[in-house]
Amino acid sequence: MNKKIGSRKDKPDPERMAVLRALPIEIKEKITGEEAQAFLYKEALPDSLMEKLKGYMVIEEE
């Protein structure tokens, strides 16, 4: 089931919203709506987004 961006009833994670807002503009311009939605709503992150954010993320091992 595909949902359009903005049609969600739940709210985005405020901490993740702050992270996206804090990114440099050149990174934010490259992030697609689908990538932003996955990040904000704690969905599986696309590999394309992981590649764009690799310099800003710390991957925790379980």
Backbone as CSV, one residue per row, in Angstrom:
resi,resn,N_x,N_y,N_z,CA_x,CA_y,CA_z,C_x,C_y,C_z
1,MET,0.847,-1.181,0.000,0.000,0.000,0.000,0.891,1.242,0.000
2,ASN,0.737,2.066,-0.982,1.504,3.310,-1.064,0.717,4.444,-0.430
3,LYS,1.376,5.173,0.443,0.746,6.346,1.048,1.409,7.590,0.496
4,LYS,0.619,8.583,0.245,1.177,9.854,-0.193,1.771,10.577,1.003
5,ILE,2.821,11.316,0.747,3.449,12.099,1.799,2.442,13.122,2.291
6,GLY,2.353,13.246,3.605,1.417,14.191,4.185,0.056,13.594,4.481
7,SER,-0.188,12.339,4.058,-1.484,11.725,4.302,-1.482,10.865,5.557
8,ARG,-0.413,10.887,6.322,-0.292,10.073,7.530,-1.083,10.701,8.674
9,LYS,-1.622,9.839,9.511,-2.349,10.318,10.689,-1.421,10.427,11.892
10,ASP,-0.366,9.590,11.939,0.582,9.672,13.047,1.544,10.833,12.812
11,LYS,2.202,11.254,13.865,3.093,12.415,13.770,4.539,11.956,13.604
12,PRO,5.357,12.743,12.899,6.769,12.384,12.754,7.498,12.480,14.094
13,ASP,8.563,11.720,14.214,9.370,11.739,15.429,10.046,13.110,15.544
14,PRO,9.804,13.840,16.650,10.360,15.193,16.776,11.888,15.233,16.806
15,GLU,12.518,14.201,17.373,13.981,14.167,17.394,14.537,13.990,15.984
16,ARG,13.885,13.141,15.207,14.342,12.936,13.827,14.074,14.183,12.975
17,MET,12.983,14.877,13.274,12.701,16.132,12.568,13.817,17.137,12.838
18,ALA,14.259,17.220,14.086,15.346,18.133,14.445,16.639,17.749,13.731
19,VAL,16.881,16.449,13.603,18.085,15.986,12.901,18.034,16.431,11.440
20,LEU,16.915,16.218,10.782,16.804,16.626,9.374,16.995,18.129,9.216
21,ARG,16.421,18.891,10.106,16.544,20.352,10.027,17.975,20.815,10.246
22,ALA,18.746,20.059,11.022,20.116,20.448,11.338,21.122,20.080,10.246
23,LEU,20.700,19.294,9.274,21.624,18.898,8.208,21.988,20.094,7.334
24,PRO,23.187,20.065,6.765,23.562,21.134,5.828,22.603,21.172,4.634
25,ILE,22.385,22.347,4.116,21.426,22.541,3.018,21.755,21.669,1.807
26,GLU,23.037,21.468,1.522,23.396,20.668,0.346,22.989,19.207,0.512
27,ILE,22.900,18.734,1.735,22.424,17.369,1.981,20.896,17.345,1.922
28,LYS,20.248,18.314,2.555,18.782,18.361,2.556,18.230,18.443,1.140
29,GLU,18.900,19.138,0.260,18.424,19.279,-1.118,18.445,17.961,-1.869
30,LYS,19.275,17.017,-1.447,19.403,15.726,-2.126,18.421,14.677,-1.615
31,ILE,17.814,14.914,-0.455,16.915,13.928,0.154,15.535,14.028,-0.487
32,THR,15.031,12.879,-0.950,13.707,12.856,-1.582,12.619,12.833,-0.518
33,GLY,11.404,13.094,-0.922,10.266,13.047,-0.003,10.079,11.670,0.602
34,GLU,10.269,10.633,-0.214,10.123,9.270,0.281,11.195,8.947,1.315
35,GLU,12.422,9.408,1.083,13.511,9.178,2.035,13.245,9.910,3.348
36,ALA,12.786,11.152,3.250,12.490,11.931,4.455,11.370,11.273,5.244
37,GLN,10.336,10.804,4.569,9.222,10.153,5.246,9.699,8.905,5.976
38,ALA,10.504,8.083,5.328,11.014,6.867,5.971,11.800,7.219,7.228
39,PHE,12.616,8.254,7.154,13.422,8.666,8.303,12.538,9.203,9.429
40,LEU,11.626,10.080,9.103,10.791,10.729,10.116,9.824,9.779,10.816
41,TYR,9.379,8.749,10.098,8.395,7.834,10.657,8.988,6.481,11.040
42,LYS,10.308,6.449,11.175,11.028,5.255,11.642,10.724,4.019,10.812
43,GLU,10.650,4.213,9.491,10.463,3.096,8.570,11.840,2.595,8.152
44,ALA,11.883,1.501,7.416,13.150,0.998,6.900,13.761,2.079,6.005
45,LEU,15.026,2.401,6.274,15.677,3.462,5.510,16.193,2.934,4.186
46,PRO,15.895,3.624,3.093,16.410,3.213,1.794,17.931,3.331,1.754
47,ASP,18.558,2.450,0.987,20.015,2.503,0.838,20.468,3.862,0.317
48,SER,19.650,4.483,-0.530,20.010,5.787,-1.088,20.129,6.842,0.013
49,LEU,19.256,6.773,1.003,19.321,7.716,2.114,20.520,7.408,3.000
50,MET,20.762,6.142,3.246,21.922,5.760,4.053,23.208,6.288,3.417
51,GLU,23.287,6.221,2.116,24.474,6.716,1.400,24.607,8.229,1.569
52,LYS,23.514,8.945,1.467,23.541,10.405,1.602,23.917,10.845,3.014
53,LEU,23.532,10.060,4.019,23.752,10.439,5.415,24.960,9.757,6.051
54,LYS,25.717,8.981,5.283,26.781,8.168,5.886,27.799,8.984,6.679
55,GLY,28.055,10.213,6.323,28.991,11.040,7.063,28.405,11.660,8.323
56,TYR,27.104,11.460,8.531,26.407,12.076,9.660,25.803,11.055,10.613
57,MET,25.954,9.768,10.301,25.320,8.721,11.101,26.349,7.868,11.811
58,VAL,25.938,7.361,12.955,26.717,6.372,13.692,25.846,5.136,13.751
59,ILE,26.347,4.036,13.194,25.601,2.795,13.185,25.935,2.021,14.454
60,GLU,24.915,1.705,15.238,25.113,0.975,16.479,24.998,-0.518,16.213
61,GLU,25.915,-1.266,16.754,25.879,-2.720,16.651,25.066,-3.256,17.819
62,GLU,24.261,-4.288,17.557,23.473,-4.875,18.644,24.226,-5.993,19.302
